[in-house]
Amino acid sequence: MVKKILTFIVFFVIGFTVYFSMNYYVYSSLIRGIDISPTVSLLLKTIFTIGFITFIISQFLKRRYHVYFISYVGYLWLGILSIAFFIFMIKDIAVVFFPYHRNNLTYIALLTLFVFTTIAMVRALKGPIIKEVPIPVTSLPEALDGFTIVQLSDVHLGMFTSKGWVEKVVDQVNKINPDIVVITGDLVDDKTERIKPFSSIIKGINARYGVFAVAGNHEFYAGMDTFYTFARESSINVLKDEKISIHDELEIIGVEDVMVKKYTNKIVDFEKILPEPSTDKFTVFLSHQPTNFEKAAKRGVNLQLSGHTHAGQIPPMNFIVSLYYKYSYGLYKYNKSYIYTTSGTGTWGPPMRLFSSSEIVKLQLKIKTI
């Protein structure tokens, strides 16, 4: 208990410091860049103070109370702030080289912020696109030629999710007519009563051999019991560090997110779970985070499917995730194995996407001809 409290305090202090610094930097960069009246200065201080406080309050209240408006405004502020931090940092670098154009550069930064924020909100509201990804495999069993896998990830069902949005996603999936559907983590992100209405909709997913999922980090935050109950009511097969054979020629392996170690002290034994290199089956490895790919490839995994990164969602996170994760977004190949890291079907936090789109991934296995 003491360890958890200390961990929370350290996490809160670091998070608060970063968040406060971002607010202070953007505000300071703005007022230094243009000549403003005392009235406008007061207005800006008020806006920044309200935005700053709203996000913090929403984080403390959202798990216990239905504070939709406060949470939405708080996350919206966080998104605008993140984009502004990125833009004003570029502006301040430009000012070093063009010091006599500080005012013009600041106005350009403000205009860019407005345009980027609008684009990011509209792109998020449009919902996921269908991303088609062919997987050419030389030694693919003939029975799997044309086998279709639909990947969903990072749906983040919760307070901001509407039934209409979930119905649209299910309809898009069913139109693909997949052989299997896999969900690579972060399906749920809220209390049981908030996500329960979506189970009957998710249950409507039609896949020839079923729907399979693994836990992401947000399943642990929301509560694993909540996730397992929702999965059971939605007819989703959860793989907990285990494997299952499909179609006699295909094997699916699913591991829980690394957060399992923090919450249960359990360590995933990859040597036990991963296949032997000599296996004749085509192996699909479900892992929420795009890690351990090269280790999995050496053990005979043909295709790893991951998410978690959101492709950054908004700057500067898109640059940060590409630095932190080697396989941050898209299709990569190592030897004869592939990994596809999706940008995610939904969004987390700010209802925005700037340099990426939400996606439903259609992966089709094909025999590669030499």
C-alpha positions as CSV (number, residue, x, y, z in Angstrom):
1,M,0.0,0.0,0.0
2,V,2.8,2.4,0.9
3,K,4.6,1.6,-2.3
4,K,1.4,2.3,-4.4
5,I,1.0,5.7,-2.6
6,L,4.6,6.7,-3.2
7,T,4.3,5.6,-6.8
8,F,1.2,7.7,-7.2
9,I,2.8,10.8,-5.6
10,V,5.9,10.5,-7.8
11,F,3.7,10.0,-10.9
12,F,1.5,13.0,-10.0
13,V,4.4,15.3,-9.3
14,I,6.1,14.5,-12.6
15,G,2.9,14.8,-14.5
16,F,1.9,18.0,-12.8
17,T,5.3,19.5,-13.4
18,V,5.2,18.7,-17.2
19,Y,1.7,19.9,-17.6
20,F,2.3,23.1,-15.7
21,S,5.5,23.7,-17.7
22,M,3.6,23.3,-21.0
23,N,1.0,25.8,-19.9
24,Y,3.5,28.3,-18.7
25,Y,5.7,27.9,-21.8
26,V,2.9,28.5,-24.3
27,Y,1.4,31.4,-22.4
28,S,4.9,33.1,-22.0
29,S,5.7,32.5,-25.7
30,L,2.4,34.0,-26.7
31,I,2.6,37.2,-24.6
32,R,6.2,37.8,-25.5
33,G,5.4,37.6,-29.2
34,I,2.8,40.3,-29.5
35,D,1.9,43.6,-28.0
36,I,-1.3,43.2,-26.0
37,S,-3.4,45.4,-23.8
38,P,-3.9,44.8,-20.1
39,T,-7.4,43.7,-20.8
40,V,-6.3,41.0,-23.4
41,S,-3.5,40.0,-21.0
42,L,-6.1,39.4,-18.3
43,L,-8.3,37.5,-20.7
44,L,-5.4,35.2,-21.7
45,K,-4.5,34.5,-18.0
46,T,-8.2,33.6,-17.3
47,I,-8.4,31.2,-20.3
48,F,-5.1,29.5,-19.4
49,T,-6.1,29.2,-15.7
50,I,-9.5,27.8,-16.5
51,G,-8.0,25.3,-19.0
52,F,-5.3,24.3,-16.6
53,I,-7.6,23.7,-13.7
54,T,-10.4,22.0,-15.8
55,F,-8.1,19.2,-17.0
56,I,-6.8,18.5,-13.5
57,I,-10.2,18.5,-11.9
58,S,-11.6,16.2,-14.6
59,Q,-8.9,13.6,-14.0
60,F,-9.9,13.4,-10.3
61,L,-13.6,13.3,-10.9
62,K,-14.1,11.2,-14.1
63,R,-13.6,7.8,-12.5
64,R,-16.2,8.4,-9.8
65,Y,-18.7,10.8,-11.4
66,H,-20.2,11.4,-14.8
67,V,-18.6,14.7,-15.6
68,Y,-18.8,14.6,-19.4
69,F,-18.6,18.3,-20.1
70,I,-15.7,19.0,-17.7
71,S,-13.8,16.0,-19.0
72,Y,-14.4,16.9,-22.6
73,V,-13.2,20.5,-22.1
74,G,-10.2,19.3,-20.1
75,Y,-9.1,16.9,-22.7
76,L,-9.8,19.4,-25.5
77,W,-7.6,21.9,-23.6
78,L,-4.8,19.3,-23.3
79,G,-5.0,18.6,-27.0
80,I,-4.9,22.3,-28.0
81,L,-2.0,22.8,-25.5
82,S,0.0,20.0,-26.9
83,I,-0.3,21.2,-30.5
84,A,0.4,24.8,-29.3
85,F,3.5,23.6,-27.5
86,F,4.8,22.0,-30.7
87,I,4.0,25.1,-32.9
88,F,5.3,27.7,-30.4
89,M,8.5,25.8,-30.0
90,I,9.1,25.9,-33.7
91,K,8.1,29.6,-33.6
92,D,10.7,30.4,-30.9
93,I,13.4,28.6,-32.8
94,A,12.5,30.7,-35.9
95,V,12.7,33.9,-33.8
96,V,16.3,33.1,-33.0
97,F,17.1,33.4,-36.8
98,F,14.6,36.1,-37.5
99,P,14.4,38.3,-34.3
100,Y,12.8,41.3,-36.0
101,H,9.8,39.2,-37.2
102,R,8.8,38.0,-33.7
103,N,5.3,39.6,-34.0
104,N,4.6,38.2,-37.5
105,L,5.9,34.7,-36.5
106,T,3.6,34.7,-33.4
107,Y,0.5,35.6,-35.5
108,I,1.5,32.9,-38.0
109,A,1.8,30.4,-35.0
110,L,-1.7,31.4,-33.8
111,L,-3.2,30.9,-37.2
112,T,-1.4,27.6,-37.6
113,L,-2.7,26.5,-34.2
114,F,-6.3,27.3,-35.2
115,V,-5.9,25.4,-38.5
116,F,-4.2,22.4,-37.0
117,T,-6.7,22.2,-34.1
118,T,-9.7,22.3,-36.5
119,I,-8.2,19.6,-38.8
120,A,-7.4,17.4,-35.8
121,M,-10.9,17.6,-34.4
122,V,-12.6,17.0,-37.8
123,R,-10.3,14.1,-38.5
124,A,-11.1,12.5,-35.2
125,L,-14.8,13.0,-35.7
126,K,-14.7,11.3,-39.1
127,G,-14.0,8.0,-37.4
128,P,-11.8,5.1,-38.6
129,I,-10.9,4.4,-42.2
130,I,-10.4,1.0,-43.7
131,K,-6.7,0.4,-44.0
132,E,-5.9,-2.6,-46.4
133,V,-2.5,-4.3,-45.7
134,P,-1.6,-7.3,-47.9
135,I,0.8,-9.8,-46.2
136,P,2.8,-11.7,-48.9
137,V,4.2,-15.0,-47.5
138,T,6.4,-17.4,-49.5
139,S,5.6,-20.5,-47.4
140,L,2.0,-19.7,-46.7
141,P,-0.2,-22.8,-46.6
142,E,-2.5,-22.9,-49.7
143,A,-5.6,-23.1,-47.5
144,L,-4.7,-19.6,-46.0
145,D,-4.3,-17.8,-49.4
146,G,-6.7,-14.9,-49.1
147,F,-7.3,-15.4,-45.4
148,T,-8.6,-12.1,-44.0
149,I,-7.8,-10.7,-40.5
150,V,-9.4,-7.5,-39.2
151,Q,-7.5,-5.8,-36.5
152,L,-9.1,-3.4,-34.1
153,S,-7.1,-1.7,-31.3
154,D,-7.2,1.1,-28.8
155,V,-10.9,1.6,-29.1
156,H,-11.1,3.1,-25.6
157,L,-14.8,2.5,-24.9
158,G,-15.9,4.9,-22.2
159,M,-17.5,8.2,-21.4
160,F,-16.9,9.8,-24.8
161,T,-18.0,6.8,-26.9
162,S,-21.5,6.9,-28.5
163,K,-23.5,3.9,-29.5
164,G,-23.7,5.2,-33.0
165,W,-19.9,5.3,-33.3
166,V,-19.6,1.7,-32.1
167,E,-22.4,0.6,-34.5
168,K,-20.6,2.2,-37.4
169,V,-17.3,0.4,-36.5
170,V,-19.1,-3.0,-36.3
171,D,-20.9,-2.3,-39.6
172,Q,-17.5,-1.5,-41.3
173,V,-16.0,-4.7,-39.9
174,N,-18.9,-6.9,-41.1
175,K,-18.7,-5.4,-44.6
176,I,-15.1,-6.7,-44.8
177,N,-16.5,-10.3,-44.1
178,P,-13.3,-11.3,-42.1
179,D,-12.2,-14.8,-41.3
180,I,-11.1,-13.6,-37.8
181,V,-11.2,-10.3,-35.9
182,V,-8.4,-9.5,-33.4
183,I,-8.5,-6.7,-30.8
184,T,-4.9,-5.8,-29.7
185,G,-5.6,-4.1,-26.4
186,D,-7.2,-1.0,-24.8
187,L,-10.8,-2.0,-25.9
188,V,-12.3,-0.8,-22.6
189,D,-11.3,2.3,-20.6
190,D,-14.0,3.0,-18.1
191,K,-16.3,1.7,-15.4
192,T,-18.6,-1.3,-16.1
193,E,-21.8,0.7,-16.1
194,R,-20.5,3.1,-18.8
195,I,-19.3,0.4,-21.2
196,K,-22.0,-2.3,-20.6
197,P,-24.4,-0.8,-23.3
198,F,-21.7,-1.4,-26.0
199,S,-21.4,-5.2,-25.4
200,S,-24.5,-6.1,-27.4
201,I,-23.3,-4.0,-30.3
202,I,-19.8,-5.5,-30.2
203,K,-21.4,-9.0,-30.0
204,G,-22.8,-8.3,-33.5
205,I,-19.3,-8.6,-35.1
206,N,-19.4,-11.4,-37.6
207,A,-16.2,-13.3,-38.2
208,R,-16.0,-16.8,-39.6
209,Y,-13.7,-18.2,-36.8
210,G,-14.5,-15.7,-34.1
211,V,-13.2,-12.6,-32.3
212,F,-10.0,-12.7,-30.2
213,A,-8.5,-10.1,-27.9
214,V,-5.6,-9.4,-25.5
215,A,-5.4,-7.0,-22.7
216,G,-3.7,-3.6,-23.0
217,N,-2.6,-1.2,-20.3
218,H,-5.9,0.5,-20.0
219,E,-7.7,-2.8,-19.3
220,F,-5.6,-2.9,-16.1
221,Y,-6.5,0.7,-15.3
222,A,-10.2,0.1,-15.8
223,G,-10.0,-3.2,-14.0
224,M,-9.4,-6.7,-15.4
225,D,-12.7,-8.0,-14.0
226,T,-14.5,-5.2,-15.9
227,F,-12.7,-6.3,-19.1
228,Y,-13.3,-10.0,-18.7
229,T,-17.0,-9.4,-18.0
230,F,-17.4,-7.2,-21.0
231,A,-15.5,-9.6,-23.2
232,R,-17.7,-12.5,-22.1
233,E,-20.9,-10.5,-22.8
234,S,-19.5,-9.5,-26.2
235,S,-18.5,-13.0,-27.2
236,I,-14.9,-12.1,-27.4
237,N,-12.3,-14.8,-26.7
238,V,-9.5,-13.3,-24.5
239,L,-6.1,-14.8,-24.8
240,K,-4.1,-14.6,-21.6
241,D,-0.6,-15.7,-22.4
242,E,-1.9,-18.6,-24.4
243,K,-2.3,-19.9,-27.9
244,I,-5.2,-21.3,-30.0
245,S,-5.3,-23.1,-33.3
246,I,-7.6,-21.9,-36.1
247,H,-8.4,-23.5,-39.4
248,D,-5.8,-26.2,-38.6
249,E,-3.2,-24.2,-40.5
250,L,-3.1,-21.1,-38.3
251,E,-2.2,-20.4,-34.7
252,I,-3.0,-17.3,-32.7
253,I,-0.9,-16.4,-29.6
254,G,-1.9,-13.7,-27.3
255,V,-0.1,-12.1,-24.4
256,E,-1.2,-9.7,-21.7
257,D,0.3,-6.2,-21.6
258,V,3.5,-5.6,-19.6
259,M,1.3,-3.8,-17.0
260,V,0.5,-7.3,-15.7
261,K,3.9,-7.3,-13.9
262,K,3.0,-4.1,-12.0
263,Y,-0.5,-5.2,-11.0
264,T,0.2,-8.9,-10.3
265,N,4.0,-9.3,-10.2
266,K,3.5,-11.8,-13.1
267,I,6.3,-12.0,-15.7
268,V,5.3,-13.1,-19.2
269,D,7.3,-16.2,-20.2
270,F,7.9,-15.7,-23.9
271,E,10.0,-18.9,-24.2
272,K,7.0,-20.9,-23.0
273,I,4.3,-19.1,-25.1
274,L,6.0,-18.6,-28.4
275,P,6.1,-21.4,-31.0
276,E,9.0,-23.6,-31.9
277,P,10.9,-22.2,-34.9
278,S,10.0,-25.5,-36.8
279,T,6.2,-25.2,-36.6
280,D,4.4,-25.7,-39.8
281,K,1.5,-23.4,-38.9
282,F,1.2,-19.8,-39.8
283,T,1.5,-17.9,-36.4
284,V,-0.1,-14.6,-35.5
285,F,1.2,-13.0,-32.3
286,L,-1.1,-10.5,-30.5
287,S,0.8,-8.1,-28.3
288,H,-0.6,-4.7,-27.3
289,Q,2.7,-2.9,-27.4
290,P,5.0,-3.2,-30.5
291,T,7.8,-4.8,-28.5
292,N,9.6,-8.2,-28.6
293,F,9.0,-8.5,-32.4
294,E,12.5,-9.6,-33.3
295,K,12.5,-12.1,-30.5
296,A,9.1,-13.4,-31.6
297,A,10.3,-13.6,-35.3
298,K,13.3,-15.7,-34.3
299,R,10.9,-18.1,-32.5
300,G,8.8,-18.6,-35.6
301,V,6.1,-15.9,-35.4
302,N,5.0,-15.0,-38.9
303,L,2.9,-11.9,-38.1
304,Q,2.8,-9.7,-35.0
305,L,-0.1,-7.4,-34.5
306,S,0.2,-4.5,-32.1
307,G,-1.2,-1.1,-31.2
308,H,-0.7,1.2,-28.2
309,T,1.2,4.0,-29.9
310,H,-1.9,5.7,-31.6
311,A,0.8,6.8,-34.2
312,G,1.3,9.7,-31.8
313,Q,-2.3,11.0,-32.4
314,I,-1.2,14.7,-32.0
315,P,2.2,16.4,-31.8
316,P,4.6,16.3,-30.2
317,M,3.6,12.7,-29.3
318,N,3.9,11.5,-32.9
319,F,7.6,12.3,-32.7
320,I,8.0,10.9,-29.2
321,V,6.5,7.5,-30.0
322,S,8.6,7.2,-33.2
323,L,11.7,7.7,-31.1
324,Y,10.6,5.4,-28.3
325,Y,9.3,2.5,-30.4
326,K,11.3,1.0,-33.2
327,Y,8.1,-0.2,-34.8
328,S,5.8,2.7,-34.0
329,Y,3.3,2.6,-36.9
330,G,2.8,0.7,-40.1
331,L,4.1,-2.5,-41.6
332,Y,7.7,-3.6,-40.9
333,K,9.6,-6.8,-41.9
334,Y,12.3,-8.6,-40.1
335,N,13.8,-11.6,-41.9
336,K,10.6,-13.4,-43.1
337,S,8.3,-12.1,-40.4
338,Y,6.0,-9.1,-40.3
339,I,4.7,-6.7,-37.7
340,Y,1.9,-4.3,-38.2
341,T,1.4,-1.6,-35.6
342,T,-1.9,0.2,-36.0
343,S,-2.7,3.8,-35.2
344,G,-5.8,2.5,-33.3
345,T,-9.5,2.5,-34.0
346,G,-10.4,5.2,-31.6
347,T,-8.7,8.0,-29.7
348,W,-7.5,8.5,-26.1
349,G,-7.8,11.7,-24.2
350,P,-8.0,14.7,-26.6
351,P,-10.7,14.0,-29.3
352,M,-8.1,14.9,-32.0
353,R,-5.9,13.4,-34.7
354,L,-3.5,15.5,-36.7
355,F,-0.9,13.5,-38.7
356,S,-2.7,10.2,-38.6
357,S,-6.2,8.7,-38.9
358,S,-8.1,6.2,-36.8
359,E,-8.2,2.9,-38.7
360,I,-9.8,-0.5,-39.0
361,V,-7.0,-2.7,-40.4
362,K,-7.8,-5.3,-43.1
363,L,-4.9,-7.7,-43.4
364,Q,-5.0,-10.3,-46.1
365,L,-2.6,-13.2,-46.3
366,K,-1.3,-14.0,-49.8
367,I,1.0,-16.5,-51.3
368,K,4.1,-14.7,-52.4
369,T,5.2,-15.7,-55.9
370,I,9.0,-15.5,-56.5
